[in-house]
Amino acid sequence: MFEYIIFGIVDNGIMLLGAITGLSIERYLPKYFQNGVGTLFGAGIANAVSDWSGGAVTGSWDLAFGTLIGCLIALLFVPIYKIYKDLHP
């Protein structure tokens, strides 16, 4: 059970570091997206890397890359949601 606790700490730790990094890089995004979207992208990319790592550690490259691609595709919904939210307040 201890190894699962360590995995959880590493998994969420990577995601949280990505969110913090996303706050830092948000200022480089277009002005339209400078309202928390950078945090979502940072967390999403970190989650994708974390999930890829989990698949890579198991030796299942299909799992690793499939999960990575799925996570990155899901990030496309962030700007779509932002645009939708702005059009329908």
HTML snippet that shows the backbone in 3Dmol.js (N, CA, C, O; Angstrom):
<script src="https://3Dmol.org/build/3Dmol-min.js"></script>
<div id="view" style="width:600px;height:400px;position:relative"></div>
<script>
const pdb = `
ATOM      1  N   MET A   1       0.807  -1.194   0.000  1.00  0.00           N
ATOM      2  CA  MET A   1       0.000   0.000   0.000  1.00  0.00           C
ATOM      3  C   MET A   1       0.858   1.269   0.000  1.00  0.00           C
ATOM      4  O   MET A   1       0.449   2.292  -0.550  1.00  0.00           O
ATOM      5  N   PHE A   2       2.020   1.210   0.601  1.00  0.00           N
ATOM      6  CA  PHE A   2       2.896   2.380   0.683  1.00  0.00           C
ATOM      7  C   PHE A   2       3.274   2.889  -0.704  1.00  0.00           C
ATOM      8  O   PHE A   2       3.343   4.099  -0.923  1.00  0.00           O
ATOM      9  N   GLU A   3       3.521   1.968  -1.648  1.00  0.00           N
ATOM     10  CA  GLU A   3       3.903   2.396  -2.996  1.00  0.00           C
ATOM     11  C   GLU A   3       2.758   3.140  -3.695  1.00  0.00           C
ATOM     12  O   GLU A   3       3.011   4.018  -4.519  1.00  0.00           O
ATOM     13  N   TYR A   4       1.522   2.806  -3.382  1.00  0.00           N
ATOM     14  CA  TYR A   4       0.387   3.518  -3.968  1.00  0.00           C
ATOM     15  C   TYR A   4       0.269   4.936  -3.404  1.00  0.00           C
ATOM     16  O   TYR A   4      -0.101   5.875  -4.109  1.00  0.00           O
ATOM     17  N   ILE A   5       0.591   5.064  -2.129  1.00  0.00           N
ATOM     18  CA  ILE A   5       0.591   6.395  -1.516  1.00  0.00           C
ATOM     19  C   ILE A   5       1.658   7.258  -2.173  1.00  0.00           C
ATOM     20  O   ILE A   5       1.410   8.423  -2.487  1.00  0.00           O
ATOM     21  N   ILE A   6       2.843   6.694  -2.382  1.00  0.00           N
ATOM     22  CA  ILE A   6       3.923   7.421  -3.056  1.00  0.00           C
ATOM     23  C   ILE A   6       3.497   7.795  -4.469  1.00  0.00           C
ATOM     24  O   ILE A   6       3.732   8.919  -4.912  1.00  0.00           O
ATOM     25  N   PHE A   7       2.870   6.855  -5.184  1.00  0.00           N
ATOM     26  CA  PHE A   7       2.402   7.139  -6.534  1.00  0.00           C
ATOM     27  C   PHE A   7       1.423   8.308  -6.523  1.00  0.00           C
ATOM     28  O   PHE A   7       1.517   9.193  -7.375  1.00  0.00           O
ATOM     29  N   GLY A   8       0.486   8.332  -5.576  1.00  0.00           N
ATOM     30  CA  GLY A   8      -0.484   9.417  -5.483  1.00  0.00           C
ATOM     31  C   GLY A   8       0.173  10.758  -5.226  1.00  0.00           C
ATOM     32  O   GLY A   8      -0.224  11.775  -5.794  1.00  0.00           O
ATOM     33  N   ILE A   9       1.184  10.752  -4.362  1.00  0.00           N
ATOM     34  CA  ILE A   9       1.907  11.997  -4.072  1.00  0.00           C
ATOM     35  C   ILE A   9       2.617  12.499  -5.323  1.00  0.00           C
ATOM     36  O   ILE A   9       2.548  13.685  -5.646  1.00  0.00           O
ATOM     37  N   VAL A  10       3.296  11.599  -6.026  1.00  0.00           N
ATOM     38  CA  VAL A  10       4.024  11.990  -7.241  1.00  0.00           C
ATOM     39  C   VAL A  10       3.030  12.428  -8.318  1.00  0.00           C
ATOM     40  O   VAL A  10       3.249  13.442  -8.981  1.00  0.00           O
ATOM     41  N   ASP A  11       1.956  11.689  -8.496  1.00  0.00           N
ATOM     42  CA  ASP A  11       0.967  11.990  -9.528  1.00  0.00           C
ATOM     43  C   ASP A  11       0.365  13.378  -9.317  1.00  0.00           C
ATOM     44  O   ASP A  11       0.369  14.199 -10.234  1.00  0.00           O
ATOM     45  N   ASN A  12      -0.146  13.643  -8.129  1.00  0.00           N
ATOM     46  CA  ASN A  12      -0.736  14.958  -7.874  1.00  0.00           C
ATOM     47  C   ASN A  12       0.324  16.038  -7.749  1.00  0.00           C
ATOM     48  O   ASN A  12       0.060  17.194  -8.080  1.00  0.00           O
ATOM     49  N   GLY A  13       1.512  15.693  -7.280  1.00  0.00           N
ATOM     50  CA  GLY A  13       2.596  16.671  -7.183  1.00  0.00           C
ATOM     51  C   GLY A  13       2.965  17.225  -8.542  1.00  0.00           C
ATOM     52  O   GLY A  13       3.168  18.429  -8.692  1.00  0.00           O
ATOM     53  N   ILE A  14       3.054  16.353  -9.533  1.00  0.00           N
ATOM     54  CA  ILE A  14       3.359  16.796 -10.895  1.00  0.00           C
ATOM     55  C   ILE A  14       2.247  17.704 -11.415  1.00  0.00           C
ATOM     56  O   ILE A  14       2.521  18.731 -12.034  1.00  0.00           O
ATOM     57  N   MET A  15       0.999  17.327 -11.165  1.00  0.00           N
ATOM     58  CA  MET A  15      -0.129  18.136 -11.611  1.00  0.00           C
ATOM     59  C   MET A  15      -0.132  19.505 -10.942  1.00  0.00           C
ATOM     60  O   MET A  15      -0.380  20.515 -11.601  1.00  0.00           O
ATOM     61  N   LEU A  16       0.140  19.551  -9.641  1.00  0.00           N
ATOM     62  CA  LEU A  16       0.162  20.831  -8.933  1.00  0.00           C
ATOM     63  C   LEU A  16       1.303  21.719  -9.402  1.00  0.00           C
ATOM     64  O   LEU A  16       1.134  22.930  -9.538  1.00  0.00           O
ATOM     65  N   LEU A  17       2.462  21.124  -9.650  1.00  0.00           N
ATOM     66  CA  LEU A  17       3.577  21.908 -10.194  1.00  0.00           C
ATOM     67  C   LEU A  17       3.219  22.477 -11.560  1.00  0.00           C
ATOM     68  O   LEU A  17       3.578  23.610 -11.878  1.00  0.00           O
ATOM     69  N   GLY A  18       2.519  21.697 -12.361  1.00  0.00           N
ATOM     70  CA  GLY A  18       2.068  22.193 -13.658  1.00  0.00           C
ATOM     71  C   GLY A  18       1.099  23.353 -13.529  1.00  0.00           C
ATOM     72  O   GLY A  18       1.160  24.309 -14.303  1.00  0.00           O
ATOM     73  N   ALA A  19       0.204  23.273 -12.551  1.00  0.00           N
ATOM     74  CA  ALA A  19      -0.747  24.374 -12.332  1.00  0.00           C
ATOM     75  C   ALA A  19      -0.015  25.641 -11.913  1.00  0.00           C
ATOM     76  O   ALA A  19      -0.326  26.734 -12.387  1.00  0.00           O
ATOM     77  N   ILE A  20       0.952  25.488 -11.029  1.00  0.00           N
ATOM     78  CA  ILE A  20       1.733  26.650 -10.586  1.00  0.00           C
ATOM     79  C   ILE A  20       2.519  27.230 -11.757  1.00  0.00           C
ATOM     80  O   ILE A  20       2.581  28.448 -11.926  1.00  0.00           O
ATOM     81  N   THR A  21       3.118  26.360 -12.561  1.00  0.00           N
ATOM     82  CA  THR A  21       3.853  26.811 -13.740  1.00  0.00           C
ATOM     83  C   THR A  21       2.915  27.502 -14.721  1.00  0.00           C
ATOM     84  O   THR A  21       3.283  28.495 -15.349  1.00  0.00           O
ATOM     85  N   GLY A  22       1.697  26.971 -14.850  1.00  0.00           N
ATOM     86  CA  GLY A  22       0.713  27.576 -15.738  1.00  0.00           C
ATOM     87  C   GLY A  22       0.387  29.002 -15.343  1.00  0.00           C
ATOM     88  O   GLY A  22       0.171  29.855 -16.205  1.00  0.00           O
ATOM     89  N   LEU A  23       0.350  29.269 -14.039  1.00  0.00           N
ATOM     90  CA  LEU A  23       0.131  30.642 -13.582  1.00  0.00           C
ATOM     91  C   LEU A  23       1.259  31.549 -14.062  1.00  0.00           C
ATOM     92  O   LEU A  23       1.026  32.699 -14.433  1.00  0.00           O
ATOM     93  N   SER A  24       2.479  31.026 -14.053  1.00  0.00           N
ATOM     94  CA  SER A  24       3.635  31.822 -14.468  1.00  0.00           C
ATOM     95  C   SER A  24       3.649  32.104 -15.965  1.00  0.00           C
ATOM     96  O   SER A  24       4.028  33.194 -16.393  1.00  0.00           O
ATOM     97  N   ILE A  25       3.238  31.126 -16.754  1.00  0.00           N
ATOM     98  CA  ILE A  25       3.300  31.307 -18.210  1.00  0.00           C
ATOM     99  C   ILE A  25       2.065  31.991 -18.765  1.00  0.00           C
ATOM    100  O   ILE A  25       2.032  32.367 -19.936  1.00  0.00           O
ATOM    101  N   GLU A  26       1.038  32.154 -17.919  1.00  0.00           N
ATOM    102  CA  GLU A  26      -0.193  32.767 -18.408  1.00  0.00           C
ATOM    103  C   GLU A  26       0.036  34.156 -18.987  1.00  0.00           C
ATOM    104  O   GLU A  26      -0.662  34.559 -19.917  1.00  0.00           O
ATOM    105  N   ARG A  27       0.987  34.878 -18.461  1.00  0.00           N
ATOM    106  CA  ARG A  27       1.223  36.239 -18.945  1.00  0.00           C
ATOM    107  C   ARG A  27       1.724  36.266 -20.390  1.00  0.00           C
ATOM    108  O   ARG A  27       1.699  37.315 -21.034  1.00  0.00           O
ATOM    109  N   TYR A  28       2.176  35.126 -20.898  1.00  0.00           N
ATOM    110  CA  TYR A  28       2.647  35.056 -22.285  1.00  0.00           C
ATOM    111  C   TYR A  28       1.535  34.665 -23.256  1.00  0.00           C
ATOM    112  O   TYR A  28       1.727  34.703 -24.472  1.00  0.00           O
ATOM    113  N   LEU A  29       0.375  34.291 -22.721  1.00  0.00           N
ATOM    114  CA  LEU A  29      -0.759  33.956 -23.573  1.00  0.00           C
ATOM    115  C   LEU A  29      -1.415  35.242 -24.071  1.00  0.00           C
ATOM    116  O   LEU A  29      -1.211  36.306 -23.486  1.00  0.00           O
ATOM    117  N   PRO A  30      -2.191  35.156 -25.132  1.00  0.00           N
ATOM    118  CA  PRO A  30      -2.929  36.339 -25.565  1.00  0.00           C
ATOM    119  C   PRO A  30      -3.805  36.860 -24.426  1.00  0.00           C
ATOM    120  O   PRO A  30      -4.270  36.086 -23.589  1.00  0.00           O
ATOM    121  N   LYS A  31      -4.024  38.157 -24.400  1.00  0.00           N
ATOM    122  CA  LYS A  31      -4.764  38.825 -23.325  1.00  0.00           C
ATOM    123  C   LYS A  31      -6.111  38.148 -23.061  1.00  0.00           C
ATOM    124  O   LYS A  31      -6.554  38.061 -21.916  1.00  0.00           O
ATOM    125  N   TYR A  32      -6.740  37.684 -24.097  1.00  0.00           N
ATOM    126  CA  TYR A  32      -8.051  37.042 -23.998  1.00  0.00           C
ATOM    127  C   TYR A  32      -8.045  35.838 -23.057  1.00  0.00           C
ATOM    128  O   TYR A  32      -9.047  35.551 -22.402  1.00  0.00           O
ATOM    129  N   PHE A  33      -6.903  35.128 -22.993  1.00  0.00           N
ATOM    130  CA  PHE A  33      -6.791  33.919 -22.184  1.00  0.00           C
ATOM    131  C   PHE A  33      -6.122  34.152 -20.835  1.00  0.00           C
ATOM    132  O   PHE A  33      -5.817  33.181 -20.142  1.00  0.00           O
ATOM    133  N   GLN A  34      -5.885  35.378 -20.441  1.00  0.00           N
ATOM    134  CA  GLN A  34      -5.178  35.651 -19.186  1.00  0.00           C
ATOM    135  C   GLN A  34      -6.149  35.776 -18.017  1.00  0.00           C
ATOM    136  O   GLN A  34      -6.220  36.818 -17.366  1.00  0.00           O
ATOM    137  N   ASN A  35      -6.880  34.726 -17.761  1.00  0.00           N
ATOM    138  CA  ASN A  35      -7.831  34.733 -16.655  1.00  0.00           C
ATOM    139  C   ASN A  35      -7.978  33.349 -16.028  1.00  0.00           C
ATOM    140  O   ASN A  35      -9.087  32.918 -15.714  1.00  0.00           O
ATOM    141  N   GLY A  36      -6.875  32.669 -15.852  1.00  0.00           N
ATOM    142  CA  GLY A  36      -6.905  31.347 -15.238  1.00  0.00           C
ATOM    143  C   GLY A  36      -6.752  30.204 -16.215  1.00  0.00           C
ATOM    144  O   GLY A  36      -6.589  29.056 -15.802  1.00  0.00           O
ATOM    145  N   VAL A  37      -6.801  30.495 -17.508  1.00  0.00           N
ATOM    146  CA  VAL A  37      -6.685  29.437 -18.509  1.00  0.00           C
ATOM    147  C   VAL A  37      -5.282  28.830 -18.496  1.00  0.00           C
ATOM    148  O   VAL A  37      -5.121  27.631 -18.725  1.00  0.00           O
ATOM    149  N   GLY A  38      -4.263  29.660 -18.228  1.00  0.00           N
ATOM    150  CA  GLY A  38      -2.893  29.148 -18.152  1.00  0.00           C
ATOM    151  C   GLY A  38      -2.747  28.089 -17.080  1.00  0.00           C
ATOM    152  O   GLY A  38      -2.012  27.117 -17.252  1.00  0.00           O
ATOM    153  N   THR A  39      -3.445  28.277 -15.976  1.00  0.00           N
ATOM    154  CA  THR A  39      -3.414  27.287 -14.900  1.00  0.00           C
ATOM    155  C   THR A  39      -4.013  25.971 -15.367  1.00  0.00           C
ATOM    156  O   THR A  39      -3.490  24.899 -15.065  1.00  0.00           O
ATOM    157  N   LEU A  40      -5.118  26.060 -16.110  1.00  0.00           N
ATOM    158  CA  LEU A  40      -5.738  24.840 -16.634  1.00  0.00           C
ATOM    159  C   LEU A  40      -4.810  24.120 -17.605  1.00  0.00           C
ATOM    160  O   LEU A  40      -4.672  22.898 -17.555  1.00  0.00           O
ATOM    161  N   PHE A  41      -4.171  24.891 -18.493  1.00  0.00           N
ATOM    162  CA  PHE A  41      -3.239  24.274 -19.436  1.00  0.00           C
ATOM    163  C   PHE A  41      -2.046  23.655 -18.707  1.00  0.00           C
ATOM    164  O   PHE A  41      -1.631  22.538 -19.015  1.00  0.00           O
ATOM    165  N   GLY A  42      -1.501  24.390 -17.741  1.00  0.00           N
ATOM    166  CA  GLY A  42      -0.366  23.860 -16.982  1.00  0.00           C
ATOM    167  C   GLY A  42      -0.721  22.566 -16.270  1.00  0.00           C
ATOM    168  O   GLY A  42       0.035  21.596 -16.320  1.00  0.00           O
ATOM    169  N   ALA A  43      -1.864  22.551 -15.608  1.00  0.00           N
ATOM    170  CA  ALA A  43      -2.302  21.345 -14.899  1.00  0.00           C
ATOM    171  C   ALA A  43      -2.598  20.212 -15.886  1.00  0.00           C
ATOM    172  O   ALA A  43      -2.265  19.055 -15.626  1.00  0.00           O
ATOM    173  N   GLY A  44      -3.217  20.547 -17.005  1.00  0.00           N
ATOM    174  CA  GLY A  44      -3.543  19.526 -17.995  1.00  0.00           C
ATOM    175  C   GLY A  44      -2.314  18.897 -18.623  1.00  0.00           C
ATOM    176  O   GLY A  44      -2.264  17.682 -18.811  1.00  0.00           O
ATOM    177  N   ILE A  45      -1.331  19.706 -18.947  1.00  0.00           N
ATOM    178  CA  ILE A  45      -0.090  19.177 -19.524  1.00  0.00           C
ATOM    179  C   ILE A  45       0.656  18.345 -18.484  1.00  0.00           C
ATOM    180  O   ILE A  45       1.181  17.278 -18.801  1.00  0.00           O
ATOM    181  N   ALA A  46       0.703  18.827 -17.253  1.00  0.00           N
ATOM    182  CA  ALA A  46       1.364  18.062 -16.194  1.00  0.00           C
ATOM    183  C   ALA A  46       0.645  16.744 -15.959  1.00  0.00           C
ATOM    184  O   ALA A  46       1.292  15.721 -15.734  1.00  0.00           O
ATOM    185  N   ASN A  47      -0.676  16.752 -16.006  1.00  0.00           N
ATOM    186  CA  ASN A  47      -1.425  15.504 -15.847  1.00  0.00           C
ATOM    187  C   ASN A  47      -1.124  14.543 -16.987  1.00  0.00           C
ATOM    188  O   ASN A  47      -0.992  13.339 -16.763  1.00  0.00           O
ATOM    189  N   ALA A  48      -1.014  15.061 -18.207  1.00  0.00           N
ATOM    190  CA  ALA A  48      -0.684  14.221 -19.358  1.00  0.00           C
ATOM    191  C   ALA A  48       0.694  13.582 -19.182  1.00  0.00           C
ATOM    192  O   ALA A  48       0.873  12.395 -19.455  1.00  0.00           O
ATOM    193  N   VAL A  49       1.662  14.372 -18.726  1.00  0.00           N
ATOM    194  CA  VAL A  49       3.013  13.847 -18.490  1.00  0.00           C
ATOM    195  C   VAL A  49       2.993  12.809 -17.373  1.00  0.00           C
ATOM    196  O   VAL A  49       3.643  11.767 -17.470  1.00  0.00           O
ATOM    197  N   SER A  50       2.252  13.098 -16.325  1.00  0.00           N
ATOM    198  CA  SER A  50       2.151  12.170 -15.204  1.00  0.00           C
ATOM    199  C   SER A  50       1.513  10.846 -15.634  1.00  0.00           C
ATOM    200  O   SER A  50       1.998   9.772 -15.280  1.00  0.00           O
ATOM    201  N   ASP A  51       0.425  10.934 -16.395  1.00  0.00           N
ATOM    202  CA  ASP A  51      -0.232   9.718 -16.873  1.00  0.00           C
ATOM    203  C   ASP A  51       0.661   8.947 -17.834  1.00  0.00           C
ATOM    204  O   ASP A  51       0.700   7.717 -17.805  1.00  0.00           O
ATOM    205  N   TRP A  52       1.377   9.671 -18.682  1.00  0.00           N
ATOM    206  CA  TRP A  52       2.314   9.004 -19.587  1.00  0.00           C
ATOM    207  C   TRP A  52       3.369   8.250 -18.781  1.00  0.00           C
ATOM    208  O   TRP A  52       3.721   7.116 -19.107  1.00  0.00           O
ATOM    209  N   SER A  53       3.862   8.885 -17.738  1.00  0.00           N
ATOM    210  CA  SER A  53       4.875   8.252 -16.884  1.00  0.00           C
ATOM    211  C   SER A  53       4.342   6.974 -16.263  1.00  0.00           C
ATOM    212  O   SER A  53       5.048   5.967 -16.195  1.00  0.00           O
ATOM    213  N   GLY A  54       3.090   7.016 -15.808  1.00  0.00           N
ATOM    214  CA  GLY A  54       2.489   5.817 -15.223  1.00  0.00           C
ATOM    215  C   GLY A  54       2.437   4.672 -16.215  1.00  0.00           C
ATOM    216  O   GLY A  54       2.747   3.533 -15.867  1.00  0.00           O
ATOM    217  N   GLY A  55       2.045   4.964 -17.456  1.00  0.00           N
ATOM    218  CA  GLY A  55       2.020   3.919 -18.481  1.00  0.00           C
ATOM    219  C   GLY A  55       3.410   3.449 -18.850  1.00  0.00           C
ATOM    220  O   GLY A  55       3.625   2.261 -19.092  1.00  0.00           O
ATOM    221  N   ALA A  56       4.365   4.384 -18.896  1.00  0.00           N
ATOM    222  CA  ALA A  56       5.741   4.023 -19.262  1.00  0.00           C
ATOM    223  C   ALA A  56       6.368   3.117 -18.208  1.00  0.00           C
ATOM    224  O   ALA A  56       7.105   2.190 -18.541  1.00  0.00           O
ATOM    225  N   VAL A  57       6.078   3.384 -16.948  1.00  0.00           N
ATOM    226  CA  VAL A  57       6.643   2.574 -15.866  1.00  0.00           C
ATOM    227  C   VAL A  57       6.146   1.137 -15.949  1.00  0.00           C
ATOM    228  O   VAL A  57       6.876   0.207 -15.607  1.00  0.00           O
ATOM    229  N   THR A  58       4.918   0.949 -16.397  1.00  0.00           N
ATOM    230  CA  THR A  58       4.390  -0.411 -16.523  1.00  0.00           C
ATOM    231  C   THR A  58       4.956  -1.124 -17.749  1.00  0.00           C
ATOM    232  O   THR A  58       4.807  -2.337 -17.895  1.00  0.00           O
ATOM    233  N   GLY A  59       5.603  -0.366 -18.624  1.00  0.00           N
ATOM    234  CA  GLY A  59       6.159  -0.956 -19.834  1.00  0.00           C
ATOM    235  C   GLY A  59       5.145  -1.041 -20.969  1.00  0.00           C
ATOM    236  O   GLY A  59       5.447  -1.586 -22.031  1.00  0.00           O
ATOM    237  N   SER A  60       3.962  -0.515 -20.755  1.00  0.00           N
ATOM    238  CA  SER A  60       2.925  -0.535 -21.780  1.00  0.00           C
ATOM    239  C   SER A  60       2.973   0.778 -22.550  1.00  0.00           C
ATOM    240  O   SER A  60       2.413   1.785 -22.117  1.00  0.00           O
ATOM    241  N   TRP A  61       3.648   0.757 -23.696  1.00  0.00           N
ATOM    242  CA  TRP A  61       3.789   1.981 -24.477  1.00  0.00           C
ATOM    243  C   TRP A  61       2.478   2.387 -25.123  1.00  0.00           C
ATOM    244  O   TRP A  61       2.235   3.575 -25.337  1.00  0.00           O
ATOM    245  N   ASP A  62       1.618   1.404 -25.440  1.00  0.00           N
ATOM    246  CA  ASP A  62       0.293   1.754 -25.958  1.00  0.00           C
ATOM    247  C   ASP A  62      -0.493   2.522 -24.905  1.00  0.00           C
ATOM    248  O   ASP A  62      -1.137   3.524 -25.217  1.00  0.00           O
ATOM    249  N   LEU A  63      -0.445   2.059 -23.665  1.00  0.00           N
ATOM    250  CA  LEU A  63      -1.119   2.761 -22.574  1.00  0.00           C
ATOM    251  C   LEU A  63      -0.516   4.145 -22.374  1.00  0.00           C
ATOM    252  O   LEU A  63      -1.246   5.126 -22.229  1.00  0.00           O
ATOM    253  N   ALA A  64       0.817   4.229 -22.365  1.00  0.00           N
ATOM    254  CA  ALA A  64       1.493   5.502 -22.109  1.00  0.00           C
ATOM    255  C   ALA A  64       1.140   6.535 -23.169  1.00  0.00           C
ATOM    256  O   ALA A  64       0.701   7.636 -22.835  1.00  0.00           O
ATOM    257  N   PHE A  65       1.325   6.199 -24.433  1.00  0.00           N
ATOM    258  CA  PHE A  65       1.090   7.178 -25.495  1.00  0.00           C
ATOM    259  C   PHE A  65      -0.395   7.402 -25.768  1.00  0.00           C
ATOM    260  O   PHE A  65      -0.803   8.514 -26.105  1.00  0.00           O
ATOM    261  N   GLY A  66      -1.204   6.355 -25.626  1.00  0.00           N
ATOM    262  CA  GLY A  66      -2.640   6.520 -25.787  1.00  0.00           C
ATOM    263  C   GLY A  66      -3.211   7.480 -24.751  1.00  0.00           C
ATOM    264  O   GLY A  66      -4.024   8.346 -25.073  1.00  0.00           O
ATOM    265  N   THR A  67      -2.779   7.317 -23.509  1.00  0.00           N
ATOM    266  CA  THR A  67      -3.238   8.204 -22.439  1.00  0.00           C
ATOM    267  C   THR A  67      -2.732   9.622 -22.671  1.00  0.00           C
ATOM    268  O   THR A  67      -3.483  10.582 -22.499  1.00  0.00           O
ATOM    269  N   LEU A  68      -1.476   9.764 -23.058  1.00  0.00           N
ATOM    270  CA  LEU A  68      -0.903  11.079 -23.333  1.00  0.00           C
ATOM    271  C   LEU A  68      -1.702  11.795 -24.417  1.00  0.00           C
ATOM    272  O   LEU A  68      -2.070  12.958 -24.252  1.00  0.00           O
ATOM    273  N   ILE A  69      -1.968  11.116 -25.506  1.00  0.00           N
ATOM    274  CA  ILE A  69      -2.705  11.723 -26.617  1.00  0.00           C
ATOM    275  C   ILE A  69      -4.121  12.082 -26.176  1.00  0.00           C
ATOM    276  O   ILE A  69      -4.619  13.158 -26.507  1.00  0.00           O
ATOM    277  N   GLY A  70      -4.769  11.195 -25.440  1.00  0.00           N
ATOM    278  CA  GLY A  70      -6.116  11.480 -24.949  1.00  0.00           C
ATOM    279  C   GLY A  70      -6.150  12.695 -24.036  1.00  0.00           C
ATOM    280  O   GLY A  70      -7.055  13.524 -24.132  1.00  0.00           O
ATOM    281  N   CYS A  71      -5.165  12.798 -23.151  1.00  0.00           N
ATOM    282  CA  CYS A  71      -5.103  13.957 -22.248  1.00  0.00           C
ATOM    283  C   CYS A  71      -4.890  15.253 -23.023  1.00  0.00           C
ATOM    284  O   CYS A  71      -5.500  16.275 -22.709  1.00  0.00           O
ATOM    285  N   LEU A  72      -4.033  15.210 -24.026  1.00  0.00           N
ATOM    286  CA  LEU A  72      -3.763  16.421 -24.806  1.00  0.00           C
ATOM    287  C   LEU A  72      -4.974  16.821 -25.649  1.00  0.00           C
ATOM    288  O   LEU A  72      -5.248  18.009 -25.817  1.00  0.00           O
ATOM    289  N   ILE A  73      -5.697  15.834 -26.176  1.00  0.00           N
ATOM    290  CA  ILE A  73      -6.910  16.143 -26.940  1.00  0.00           C
ATOM    291  C   ILE A  73      -7.940  16.813 -26.027  1.00  0.00           C
ATOM    292  O   ILE A  73      -8.619  17.755 -26.434  1.00  0.00           O
ATOM    293  N   ALA A  74      -8.048  16.323 -24.804  1.00  0.00           N
ATOM    294  CA  ALA A  74      -9.008  16.908 -23.860  1.00  0.00           C
ATOM    295  C   ALA A  74      -8.698  18.371 -23.581  1.00  0.00           C
ATOM    296  O   ALA A  74      -9.605  19.145 -23.277  1.00  0.00           O
ATOM    297  N   LEU A  75      -7.430  18.764 -23.679  1.00  0.00           N
ATOM    298  CA  LEU A  75      -7.068  20.165 -23.457  1.00  0.00           C
ATOM    299  C   LEU A  75      -7.657  21.102 -24.512  1.00  0.00           C
ATOM    300  O   LEU A  75      -7.747  22.309 -24.288  1.00  0.00           O
ATOM    301  N   LEU A  76      -8.054  20.560 -25.646  1.00  0.00           N
ATOM    302  CA  LEU A  76      -8.686  21.389 -26.678  1.00  0.00           C
ATOM    303  C   LEU A  76     -10.011  21.966 -26.201  1.00  0.00           C
ATOM    304  O   LEU A  76     -10.483  22.970 -26.735  1.00  0.00           O
ATOM    305  N   PHE A  77     -10.612  21.337 -25.200  1.00  0.00           N
ATOM    306  CA  PHE A  77     -11.888  21.824 -24.694  1.00  0.00           C
ATOM    307  C   PHE A  77     -11.744  23.087 -23.841  1.00  0.00           C
ATOM    308  O   PHE A  77     -12.729  23.788 -23.612  1.00  0.00           O
ATOM    309  N   VAL A  78     -10.542  23.383 -23.375  1.00  0.00           N
ATOM    310  CA  VAL A  78     -10.352  24.580 -22.545  1.00  0.00           C
ATOM    311  C   VAL A  78     -10.656  25.858 -23.338  1.00  0.00           C
ATOM    312  O   VAL A  78     -11.488  26.647 -22.889  1.00  0.00           O
ATOM    313  N   PRO A  79     -10.024  26.102 -24.492  1.00  0.00           N
ATOM    314  CA  PRO A  79     -10.373  27.321 -25.229  1.00  0.00           C
ATOM    315  C   PRO A  79     -11.796  27.292 -25.780  1.00  0.00           C
ATOM    316  O   PRO A  79     -12.442  28.335 -25.885  1.00  0.00           O
ATOM    317  N   ILE A  80     -12.289  26.103 -26.131  1.00  0.00           N
ATOM    318  CA  ILE A  80     -13.665  26.003 -26.617  1.00  0.00           C
ATOM    319  C   ILE A  80     -14.632  26.419 -25.513  1.00  0.00           C
ATOM    320  O   ILE A  80     -15.577  27.166 -25.765  1.00  0.00           O
ATOM    321  N   TYR A  81     -14.403  25.947 -24.306  1.00  0.00           N
ATOM    322  CA  TYR A  81     -15.252  26.325 -23.177  1.00  0.00           C
ATOM    323  C   TYR A  81     -15.159  27.823 -22.900  1.00  0.00           C
ATOM    324  O   TYR A  81     -16.168  28.474 -22.630  1.00  0.00           O
ATOM    325  N   LYS A  82     -13.951  28.361 -22.969  1.00  0.00           N
ATOM    326  CA  LYS A  82     -13.748  29.789 -22.722  1.00  0.00           C
ATOM    327  C   LYS A  82     -14.538  30.630 -23.713  1.00  0.00           C
ATOM    328  O   LYS A  82     -15.191  31.600 -23.330  1.00  0.00           O
ATOM    329  N   ILE A  83     -14.481  30.266 -24.964  1.00  0.00           N
ATOM    330  CA  ILE A  83     -15.218  30.994 -26.006  1.00  0.00           C
ATOM    331  C   ILE A  83     -16.722  30.855 -25.783  1.00  0.00           C
ATOM    332  O   ILE A  83     -17.457  31.838 -25.873  1.00  0.00           O
ATOM    333  N   TYR A  84     -17.179  29.646 -25.494  1.00  0.00           N
ATOM    334  CA  TYR A  84     -18.598  29.417 -25.248  1.00  0.00           C
ATOM    335  C   TYR A  84     -19.078  30.224 -24.044  1.00  0.00           C
ATOM    336  O   TYR A  84     -20.136  30.852 -24.094  1.00  0.00           O
ATOM    337  N   LYS A  85     -18.305  30.206 -22.973  1.00  0.00           N
ATOM    338  CA  LYS A  85     -18.673  30.919 -21.748  1.00  0.00           C
ATOM    339  C   LYS A  85     -18.771  32.422 -22.003  1.00  0.00           C
ATOM    340  O   LYS A  85     -19.656  33.082 -21.458  1.00  0.00           O
ATOM    341  N   ASP A  86     -17.886  32.962 -22.813  1.00  0.00           N
ATOM    342  CA  ASP A  86     -17.901  34.393 -23.117  1.00  0.00           C
ATOM    343  C   ASP A  86     -19.111  34.763 -23.998  1.00  0.00           C
ATOM    344  O   ASP A  86     -19.641  35.869 -23.894  1.00  0.00           O
ATOM    345  N   LEU A  87     -19.535  33.842 -24.852  1.00  0.00           N
ATOM    346  CA  LEU A  87     -20.674  34.116 -25.711  1.00  0.00           C
ATOM    347  C   LEU A  87     -22.010  33.947 -24.989  1.00  0.00           C
ATOM    348  O   LEU A  87     -23.015  34.540 -25.381  1.00  0.00           O
ATOM    349  N   HIS A  88     -22.011  33.131 -23.929  1.00  0.00           N
ATOM    350  CA  HIS A  88     -23.239  32.848 -23.178  1.00  0.00           C
ATOM    351  C   HIS A  88     -23.002  33.087 -21.689  1.00  0.00           C
ATOM    352  O   HIS A  88     -22.879  32.132 -20.923  1.00  0.00           O
ATOM    353  N   PRO A  89     -22.937  34.346 -21.276  1.00  0.00           N
ATOM    354  CA  PRO A  89     -22.631  34.628 -19.856  1.00  0.00           C
ATOM    355  C   PRO A  89     -23.715  34.235 -18.877  1.00  0.00           C
ATOM    356  O   PRO A  89     -23.558  34.427 -17.672  1.00  0.00           O
TER     357      PRO A  89
END
`;
const viewer = $3Dmol.createViewer("view");
viewer.addModel(pdb, "pdb");
viewer.setStyle({}, {cartoon: {color: "spectrum"}});
viewer.zoomTo();
viewer.render();
</script>
